[in-house]
Amino acid sequence: MKLLVAGVFAALSANPLPARVERPEWIAAADGAAVTLVTRAGFHVNPDYPIRFTLTGGTKIDRDKFKLDPCAPPSKDTCAARAPIPPRAEGILAFSVCNPERCIIEKIPLASPAP
């Protein structure tokens, strides 16, 4: 069992977390200074879901630390969110995006790229 656990940790170390993840509905990225979520056409950041970046180790960057950018007028929705993070940060970005038909809840692992 110890060998299996050691193998899992070795595999995780050999495959670092991505700095950018794209889906048809959104793009999430960590660039060494900030974590960013940008929605794609027809989607917006769900105002009822608490966007959060939880760093490895447990520190949480909550919604109140995110700068929210509006969608194009006349929409009053938010289409982008950005929060400062420490250099070389890694963690889980939890968020939800919606369009008029559905909402999607995501928890995406991200890591700032090494300089």
C-alpha positions in Angstrom: 0.0 0.0 0.0 2.8 2.4 0.8 4.3 1.8 -2.6 1.0 2.6 -4.3 0.6 5.9 -2.3 4.2 6.9 -3.1 3.6 6.2 -6.8 0.5 8.4 -6.8 2.4 11.3 -5.3 5.3 10.8 -7.7 2.8 10.9 -10.6 1.3 14.1 -9.3 4.7 15.7 -9.0 5.6 14.7 -12.5 2.4 16.2 -13.9 2.1 19.7 -12.5 -1.2 21.5 -12.4 -2.1 23.5 -15.5 -1.8 27.3 -15.6 -4.8 27.6 -18.0 -7.9 25.6 -18.6 -10.4 26.3 -21.3 -14.0 25.0 -21.8 -16.6 26.2 -24.3 -18.3 28.2 -21.5 -15.2 29.8 -19.8 -11.4 30.2 -19.5 -9.6 30.0 -16.1 -6.0 30.9 -15.7 -3.3 31.6 -13.1 -0.4 33.8 -14.2 1.8 34.3 -11.2 0.1 37.5 -10.1 -3.6 36.7 -10.4 -6.2 34.0 -10.9 -8.7 34.9 -13.6 -12.0 33.6 -14.8 -13.5 34.8 -18.1 -16.8 33.6 -19.4 -17.5 33.0 -23.1 -20.4 34.2 -25.2 -23.8 33.8 -23.6 -22.4 32.9 -20.1 -21.9 35.0 -17.0 -20.4 34.5 -13.5 -23.1 33.1 -11.2 -23.8 35.8 -8.6 -25.3 33.2 -6.3 -22.3 30.9 -6.1 -19.3 32.0 -4.0 -16.3 32.1 -6.4 -13.2 31.1 -4.4 -9.5 30.1 -5.0 -8.3 27.8 -2.3 -4.5 27.6 -2.2 -2.7 24.4 -1.5 -2.3 24.5 2.3 -5.9 25.8 2.9 -5.7 29.6 2.5 -8.8 30.9 0.8 -9.2 33.8 -1.5 -12.9 34.6 -1.3 -15.3 36.5 -3.6 -14.7 39.8 -1.8 -11.1 39.7 -3.0 -12.1 39.2 -6.7 -12.5 42.2 -9.0 -15.6 41.6 -11.0 -15.9 43.0 -14.5 -19.3 43.5 -16.2 -20.5 42.0 -19.4 -21.1 44.3 -22.3 -24.2 46.6 -21.9 -27.1 46.3 -21.6 -26.3 43.2 -19.5 -25.9 43.8 -15.8 -24.1 40.4 -15.3 -20.5 39.8 -14.5 -18.4 38.2 -17.3 -14.9 38.2 -15.7 -13.4 37.8 -12.2 -9.8 38.4 -11.1 -8.0 38.1 -7.8 -4.4 38.6 -6.8 -2.5 35.5 -5.8 1.1 34.8 -4.5 3.8 34.0 -7.0 3.9 30.3 -7.8 0.5 29.7 -6.2 -1.4 26.5 -6.8 -4.9 25.5 -5.7 -8.5 25.0 -6.7 -10.7 27.6 -8.4 -14.3 27.0 -7.5 -17.0 28.9 -9.4 -20.2 28.7 -11.4 -21.1 30.2 -14.7 -24.7 30.4 -16.2 -26.6 31.1 -19.4 -30.4 31.5 -19.6 -30.9 27.7 -19.7 -28.4 26.3 -17.2 -25.7 26.8 -14.6 -22.4 24.9 -14.4 -20.5 24.5 -11.1 -16.7 23.8 -11.5 -13.7 23.1 -9.3 -10.6 23.5 -11.4 -7.0 22.9 -10.2 -4.6 25.7 -11.4 -1.0 26.6 -10.7 1.0 29.7 -11.6 3.7 28.8 -14.1 7.3 28.8 -12.8 9.2 31.9 -13.8 
